[in-house]
Amino acid sequence: MKAMNIILLAGLVITLANCNNSGDSDEPQVEPVAETLQVDNTTALTDYNKVIYEMNLYNFTSQGTFKAAEARLEELRTLGVDIVWLMPIQPRSKEGKIGSLGSPYALRNYTEVNPDHGTLDDFKSFVAKAHSLGMQVWLDWVPNHTGLDNIWVSEHKDYYEQSGGNIVHPNNYGDVYQLNYSNNDLQQAMIEAMKYWIANADIDGFRCDYVSSPKIPYTFWQKAIPELRSAANNKYLWMLGEADFAADAKSLLSVGFDFDYAWGYHDLMKNGLGTGENASSIITQSKNLINNNNYTMMDRMVYLTNHDDIGNNFSANYFNYWGANVPAMTVLEFTMYGMPLLYNGQEIGYRKVQNYFNRDAINWNAPNNQIKNTIRTLVALRHTQPALAGGKKADRPEVKFLDVNQSSVVAYEKRKGNNVVVVVLNFASTDTPTYIIGAEEGEYEMWLDSKTIEQGPTKTTTTLKASEYITIPAKGYMVYVKK
């Protein structure tokens, strides 16, 4: 007779045997046959099944140019990138510059191209190539401040906030000057500069830096966003704001932005909740993210890392924070909520901290195959499963957290219509047997299995019961799609 334990979970009495499958048979368990899973070159079902990619041109290729990056756009399309967000492409200020390049957020001229990257024609070619591949291009925009030698400093000093005749530095940043949004001429000049890129390069959207600045009134965006969308003629212009609106700038929730950053959620995960082995707080904060009623009419961008995620003075990156939880947290990022971001090199598990004040080209020749294949599969899942879409509250999929009997395990079911996706994550450093209670019964395809993903994407057919007993590998994950 096998030793048995009785546990009470979700109102059900369950007999937990010393076994590693959902049955109690002594018969050998037959492993399901794995089929190759085609995950490349998928297309997003809707505008809210898309994936955004942040690109620092200096680091994306060794040349640092539009032409070199254009030559690699087909690789991003194969991966399934839908939107390329380019960090600022304008000339960086030389006065007061940091490092050999200066800051990408200290601009010398809003309507010129950084010659290190090429010419305006090179940029237009980059955008045209992206469009031909079905991708959008969003420009990073810096509305709060300019570099010290921006042309406006000499031509329009009244565009700047001043004290005692001197232009003010925001937040004690010595390499930039604060713009003055009480000046209506400055407001219109900023709008016209943004329109320049719509008219001359056919861009598809803006990622707007530091929109929570107390120096930029929400009324500016109420005025600017409709004007910009009108200038875009027959296509929709997308707007992403760098802020956690509900936490930092609630007035921005209704001015026309499509996305903000789920910044508070990211920071909670990064500062402890997603870095250890106990997953109970991840569940709590994920529920808070999903149930935040401030976001009824807009979506949010979720991310594991971006250009700001660098510690003090470029001392750390996301591996330093998340450690062995990086793969499982990547699955969480792509499947829980919102629009997922990939940052320069994240798609190959690049571990080096990227310095954007100096050239620091990515070495693409040593990918982490577990992470690479996990992300390839996650992009395909994101594109093809309605249950993994984002969007406005009324259009979002349902999320049900499943009961488990291990504190290291997170399990949830996402549903949109008849489409059901079940995600199971284990944050423990050991293989973990657990019951999972409450998933919809039926036949599923396992699209992602951390035990096998390093060798390449595969799928296996399996049956899930309402009470399923499985063993999840250490730091492992499984994603099931109902047939």
Helices and strands as residue ranges (DSSP letters): E 4-9, E 12-17, E 35-36, E 52-55, H 57-60, H 66-70, H 73-79, E 83-86, H 120-132, E 136-141, E 145-147, H 151-155, G 157-159, E 162-163, E 166-167, G 170-172, E 176-178, H 184-201, E 205-208, H 218-231, E 238-241, H 245-248, G 250-254, E 259-261, H 263-268, I 269-273, H 280-290, E 299-302, H 318-322, G 323-325, H 326-335, E 339-343, G 346-348, H 369-384, G 386-388, G 393-395, E 398-401, E 403-404, E 409-416, E 419-426, E 432-437, E 442-449, G 453-455, E 458-464, E 467-472, E 477-482
